[in-house]
């Protein structure tokens, strides 16, 4: 009988790092957040909004890893108001691929 060292742990690819949910569930939440607000998704799935926000961030990180490195030929720059007053975000986009950089 082979003994497994005490410090050895098995990596389960279908679980995310936190092991509280599956990758499939994280992707589901991320896709829902693309078309709904975090608050609405949290209510629909009966989760805390912070949990949904973290799952959405995880989904977006995964999407960025899969995306190819940007090599734009034509860029667009836009400034979006986030809140009333002077709180802005600048978005730079690849106009040919129609995606933000």
Backbone as ProteinMPNN parsed JSONL, in Angstrom:
{"seq_chain_A": "XXXXXXXXXXXXXXXXXXXXXXXXXXXXXXXXXXXXXXXXXXXXXXXXXXXXXXXXXXXXXXXXXXXXXXXXXXXXXXXXXXXXXXXXXXXXXXXXXXXXX", "coords_chain_A": {"N_chain_A": [[0.84, -1.173, 0.0], [0.665, 2.153, -0.95], [1.88, 5.054, 0.596], [0.701, 8.374, 1.077], [2.297, 11.472, 1.238], [1.927, 13.65, 4.092], [1.776, 16.4, 3.544], [0.845, 16.556, 1.016], [-1.475, 17.579, -1.429], [-4.317, 17.172, -3.421], [-5.017, 18.495, -6.618], [-7.935, 19.763, -7.859], [-9.222, 20.366, -10.846], [-11.721, 21.367, -11.608], [-12.594, 22.868, -9.539], [-12.401, 26.157, -8.195], [-9.808, 28.342, -6.871], [-10.6, 29.045, -4.225], [-12.267, 26.966, -3.556], [-14.94, 26.961, -2.828], [-16.863, 27.008, -4.666], [-17.676, 25.879, -7.993], [-15.825, 26.124, -11.097], [-17.528, 26.232, -13.227], [-19.886, 27.299, -12.09], [-18.935, 29.826, -11.378], [-18.435, 30.882, -13.924], [-21.062, 30.932, -14.883], [-22.239, 32.87, -13.187], [-20.664, 35.076, -13.923], [-21.37, 35.39, -16.645], [-24.066, 36.033, -16.33], [-23.806, 38.473, -15.016], [-22.933, 40.04, -17.052], [-25.15, 40.876, -18.39], [-26.899, 41.783, -16.497], [-27.35, 43.592, -13.396], [-25.079, 43.457, -10.581], [-26.43, 43.389, -8.17], [-29.001, 42.456, -8.949], [-28.346, 39.881, -9.913], [-27.346, 38.742, -7.584], [-29.659, 38.698, -5.988], [-31.268, 37.009, -7.538], [-29.826, 34.573, -7.453], [-29.708, 34.183, -4.802], [-27.48, 35.055, -3.248], [-24.871, 36.797, -1.451], [-24.159, 40.165, -2.367], [-21.459, 40.864, -2.496], [-20.186, 38.432, -2.823], [-21.103, 37.744, -5.365], [-19.944, 39.839, -6.796], [-17.205, 39.22, -6.436], [-17.107, 36.74, -7.766], [-17.74, 37.604, -10.334], [-15.519, 39.219, -10.9], [-13.56, 37.238, -10.933], [-14.42, 35.783, -13.154], [-14.069, 37.73, -15.139], [-11.271, 38.034, -15.012], [-10.476, 35.522, -15.947], [-11.468, 35.697, -18.558], [-9.826, 37.725, -19.565], [-7.342, 36.446, -19.49], [-7.719, 34.525, -21.461], [-8.059, 36.061, -23.724], [-6.416, 37.367, -26.599], [-3.23, 39.047, -26.822], [-3.449, 42.549, -26.957], [-3.128, 44.218, -30.044], [-3.608, 46.732, -31.431], [-4.594, 48.486, -34.423], [-6.176, 50.594, -34.957], [-7.371, 52.841, -32.638], [-9.789, 53.825, -30.162], [-10.707, 56.404, -27.949], [-12.396, 57.135, -25.011], [-14.145, 59.021, -22.553], [-15.761, 58.35, -19.621], [-18.35, 59.279, -17.411], [-18.515, 58.387, -14.087], [-19.703, 58.961, -11.619], [-21.807, 61.608, -10.401], [-20.454, 64.86, -10.693], [-16.961, 65.14, -10.751], [-15.834, 62.545, -11.498], [-14.307, 60.342, -13.413], [-13.746, 57.775, -15.907], [-11.405, 56.489, -18.157], [-11.657, 54.927, -21.239], [-10.017, 52.841, -23.421], [-10.186, 51.57, -26.63], [-9.945, 48.888, -29.007], [-10.77, 49.465, -32.142], [-11.138, 47.914, -34.44], [-11.443, 45.232, -33.545], [-13.462, 45.672, -31.86], [-13.4, 45.855, -28.97], [-12.562, 46.618, -25.54], [-9.307, 47.718, -24.472]], "CA_chain_A": [[0.0, 0.0, 0.0], [1.458, 3.367, -1.073], [1.484, 6.126, 1.511], [0.736, 9.725, 0.528], [2.862, 12.393, 2.226], [0.93, 14.462, 4.791], [1.676, 17.74, 2.961], [0.383, 16.428, -0.37], [-2.896, 17.851, -1.654], [-4.72, 16.921, -4.802], [-5.592, 19.655, -7.296], [-9.144, 19.443, -8.615], [-9.306, 21.433, -11.854], [-13.063, 21.925, -11.743], [-12.821, 23.8, -8.439], [-11.574, 27.354, -8.224], [-8.844, 28.386, -5.774], [-11.233, 29.095, -2.91], [-12.941, 25.674, -3.393], [-16.306, 27.117, -2.311], [-17.757, 26.896, -5.813], [-17.019, 25.32, -9.171], [-15.527, 27.059, -12.195], [-18.751, 26.331, -14.035], [-20.78, 28.23, -11.423], [-18.323, 31.158, -11.5], [-18.696, 31.336, -15.301], [-22.496, 31.233, -14.966], [-22.445, 34.162, -12.533], [-20.022, 36.09, -14.767], [-22.194, 35.62, -17.841], [-25.282, 36.736, -15.888], [-23.429, 39.849, -14.677], [-22.713, 40.78, -18.304], [-26.427, 41.41, -18.865], [-27.675, 42.251, -15.35], [-26.545, 44.212, -12.34], [-24.611, 42.552, -9.532], [-27.518, 43.291, -7.19], [-30.042, 41.584, -9.5], [-27.832, 38.511, -9.963], [-27.274, 38.285, -6.192], [-31.015, 38.373, -5.558], [-31.725, 35.844, -8.311], [-29.14, 33.363, -7.008], [-29.745, 34.197, -3.337], [-26.111, 35.189, -2.759], [-24.472, 38.129, -1.038], [-23.693, 40.901, -3.551], [-19.996, 40.827, -2.517], [-19.827, 37.132, -3.395], [-21.345, 37.851, -6.805], [-18.917, 40.736, -7.324], [-15.95, 38.472, -6.488], [-17.22, 35.752, -8.842], [-17.684, 38.341, -11.591], [-14.106, 39.592, -11.097], [-12.875, 36.001, -11.3], [-14.83, 35.508, -14.533], [-13.405, 38.699, -16.018], [-9.844, 37.686, -15.045], [-10.364, 34.366, -16.831], [-11.675, 36.183, -19.92], [-8.615, 38.461, -19.962], [-6.281, 35.467, -19.741], [-8.018, 33.852, -22.737], [-7.995, 37.011, -24.837], [-5.088, 37.561, -27.16], [-2.591, 40.309, -26.468], [-3.924, 43.578, -27.882], [-2.199, 44.771, -31.026], [-4.555, 47.52, -32.231], [-4.159, 49.366, -35.502], [-7.019, 51.782, -34.807], [-7.9, 52.883, -31.278], [-10.76, 54.857, -29.798], [-10.568, 56.804, -26.55], [-13.624, 57.751, -24.525], [-14.142, 59.337, -21.136], [-17.092, 58.078, -19.098], [-18.628, 59.774, -16.071], [-18.908, 57.294, -13.215], [-20.599, 59.555, -10.637], [-21.996, 63.042, -10.612], [-19.256, 65.594, -10.294], [-15.789, 64.965, -11.622], [-15.288, 61.199, -11.354], [-14.337, 59.817, -14.776], [-12.906, 56.645, -16.308], [-11.021, 56.557, -19.569], [-11.709, 53.617, -21.877], [-9.307, 52.774, -24.692], [-10.735, 50.406, -27.332], [-9.487, 48.466, -30.323], [-11.973, 49.673, -32.949], [-11.316, 46.828, -35.403], [-11.948, 44.051, -32.852], [-14.591, 46.144, -31.071], [-13.255, 45.466, -27.571], [-11.673, 47.496, -24.781], [-7.93, 47.228, -24.289]], "C_chain_A": [[0.891, 1.245, 0.0], [0.944, 4.423, -0.107], [1.655, 7.469, 0.83], [1.302, 10.644, 1.591], [1.778, 13.297, 2.816], [0.744, 15.835, 4.16], [1.19, 17.721, 1.514], [-1.111, 16.752, -0.458], [-3.189, 17.706, -3.136], [-5.369, 18.169, -5.388], [-6.782, 19.187, -8.125], [-9.411, 20.598, -9.562], [-10.676, 22.085, -11.939], [-13.436, 22.823, -10.581], [-11.918, 25.015, -8.611], [-10.698, 27.355, -6.981], [-9.502, 28.342, -4.397], [-11.956, 27.79, -2.565], [-14.326, 25.785, -2.768], [-17.331, 27.018, -3.44], [-16.964, 26.335, -6.993], [-16.729, 26.417, -10.187], [-16.776, 27.28, -13.044], [-19.731, 27.334, -13.424], [-20.24, 29.653, -11.535], [-18.563, 31.726, -12.903], [-20.159, 31.704, -15.482], [-22.78, 32.609, -14.367], [-21.854, 35.283, -13.385], [-20.838, 36.416, -16.009], [-23.48, 36.356, -17.485], [-24.986, 38.203, -15.59], [-23.175, 40.696, -15.932], [-24.002, 41.435, -18.788], [-27.314, 41.958, -17.75], [-26.756, 42.928, -14.345], [-26.13, 43.162, -11.324], [-25.72, 42.325, -8.506], [-28.607, 42.331, -7.676], [-29.602, 40.119, -9.527], [-27.77, 37.928, -8.549], [-28.657, 37.889, -5.682], [-31.534, 37.116, -6.254], [-31.125, 34.544, -7.784], [-29.092, 33.225, -5.482], [-28.345, 34.161, -2.731], [-25.883, 36.61, -2.274], [-23.897, 38.855, -2.255], [-22.17, 40.888, -3.641], [-19.497, 39.511, -3.119], [-19.994, 37.172, -4.913], [-20.282, 38.743, -7.446], [-17.577, 40.007, -7.457], [-15.963, 37.425, -7.599], [-17.141, 36.426, -10.211], [-16.25, 38.76, -11.901], [-13.296, 38.381, -11.551], [-13.166, 35.64, -12.761], [-14.114, 36.45, -15.507], [-11.904, 38.429, -16.131], [-9.601, 36.525, -16.003], [-10.523, 34.787, -18.293], [-10.446, 36.933, -20.431], [-7.466, 37.514, -20.267], [-6.476, 34.776, -21.089], [-7.857, 34.77, -23.945], [-6.552, 37.148, -25.33], [-4.545, 38.92, -26.737], [-3.036, 41.375, -27.464], [-2.805, 44.09, -28.788], [-3.029, 45.646, -31.973], [-3.885, 48.341, -33.318], [-4.93, 50.68, -35.438], [-7.593, 51.761, -33.393], [-8.917, 54.001, -31.121], [-10.589, 55.157, -28.319], [-11.836, 57.528, -26.143], [-13.495, 57.984, -23.034], [-15.573, 59.197, -20.631], [-17.224, 58.641, -17.692], [-19.142, 58.62, -15.228], [-19.92, 57.762, -12.176], [-20.815, 61.011, -11.011], [-20.766, 63.771, -10.086], [-18.138, 65.326, -11.277], [-15.103, 63.629, -11.374], [-15.429, 60.494, -12.694], [-13.451, 58.584, -14.912], [-12.624, 56.804, -17.796], [-10.993, 55.131, -20.114], [-11.005, 53.721, -23.224], [-9.744, 51.484, -25.372], [-10.015, 50.152, -28.648], [-10.725, 48.525, -31.212], [-12.206, 48.571, -33.983], [-11.927, 45.591, -34.739], [-13.141, 44.38, -31.969], [-14.546, 45.645, -29.635], [-12.334, 46.443, -26.84], [-10.29, 46.864, -24.626], [-7.631, 47.22, -22.803]], "O_chain_A": [[1.772, 1.378, 0.85], [-0.259, 4.659, -0.002], [2.62, 7.689, 0.099], [0.847, 10.612, 2.735], [0.827, 13.665, 2.127], [-0.352, 16.391, 4.233], [1.133, 18.765, 0.864], [-1.909, 16.259, 0.339], [-2.382, 18.082, -3.985], [-6.177, 18.822, -4.729], [-6.647, 18.32, -8.988], [-9.786, 21.687, -9.128], [-10.774, 23.254, -12.312], [-14.479, 23.476, -10.616], [-10.801, 24.901, -9.115], [-10.823, 26.474, -6.13], [-9.004, 27.665, -3.498], [-12.231, 27.537, -1.392], [-14.836, 24.803, -2.23], [-18.534, 26.953, -3.185], [-15.733, 26.324, -6.98], [-17.316, 27.498, -10.14], [-17.035, 28.388, -13.514], [-20.339, 28.126, -14.143], [-21.008, 30.589, -11.761], [-18.859, 32.911, -13.052], [-20.471, 32.683, -16.161], [-23.482, 33.419, -14.973], [-22.481, 36.33, -13.55], [-20.979, 37.582, -16.379], [-23.939, 37.207, -18.246], [-25.807, 39.076, -15.873], [-23.199, 41.926, -15.871], [-23.962, 42.431, -19.51], [-28.367, 42.534, -18.024], [-25.533, 42.839, -14.445], [-26.754, 42.107, -11.218], [-25.922, 41.206, -8.034], [-29.083, 41.491, -6.912], [-30.384, 39.224, -9.205], [-28.102, 36.761, -8.339], [-28.808, 36.862, -5.02], [-32.165, 36.265, -5.626], [-31.819, 33.533, -7.678], [-28.514, 32.279, -4.947], [-28.052, 33.365, -1.838], [-26.621, 37.523, -2.646], [-23.225, 38.24, -3.083], [-21.627, 40.898, -4.746], [-18.499, 39.49, -3.839], [-19.134, 36.695, -5.654], [-19.778, 38.429, -8.524], [-16.889, 40.153, -8.467], [-14.964, 37.237, -8.293], [-16.543, 35.882, -11.139], [-15.813, 38.664, -13.048], [-12.452, 38.486, -12.441], [-12.268, 35.243, -13.504], [-13.621, 36.028, -16.553], [-11.326, 38.573, -17.207], [-8.643, 36.537, -16.776], [-9.804, 34.299, -19.164], [-10.069, 36.793, -21.595], [-6.698, 37.75, -21.2], [-5.502, 34.476, -21.78], [-7.558, 34.315, -25.049], [-5.603, 37.051, -24.553], [-5.294, 39.817, -26.35], [-3.008, 41.146, -28.673], [-1.689, 44.354, -28.341], [-3.144, 45.349, -33.162], [-2.765, 48.826, -33.157], [-4.419, 51.737, -35.811], [-8.226, 50.785, -32.992], [-8.901, 54.989, -31.855], [-10.35, 54.247, -27.525], [-12.299, 58.428, -26.844], [-12.815, 57.233, -22.335], [-16.487, 59.841, -21.146], [-16.315, 58.499, -16.873], [-20.099, 57.948, -15.611], [-20.882, 57.053, -11.879], [-20.091, 61.57, -11.834], [-20.125, 63.322, -9.136], [-18.352, 65.291, -12.489], [-13.911, 63.593, -11.071], [-16.528, 60.092, -13.077], [-12.524, 58.38, -14.128], [-13.489, 57.198, -18.578], [-10.381, 54.242, -19.523], [-11.34, 54.565, -24.056], [-9.682, 50.416, -24.764], [-9.541, 51.076, -29.308], [-11.638, 47.715, -31.05], [-13.349, 48.318, -34.365], [-12.826, 44.968, -35.303], [-13.761, 43.485, -31.395], [-15.519, 45.083, -29.134], [-11.434, 47.026, -27.444], [-10.137, 45.643, -24.647], [-6.53, 46.845, -22.397]]}, "name": "protein", "num_of_chains": 1, "seq": "XXXXXXXXXXXXXXXXXXXXXXXXXXXXXXXXXXXXXXXXXXXXXXXXXXXXXXXXXXXXXXXXXXXXXXXXXXXXXXXXXXXXXXXXXXXXXXXXXXXXX"}
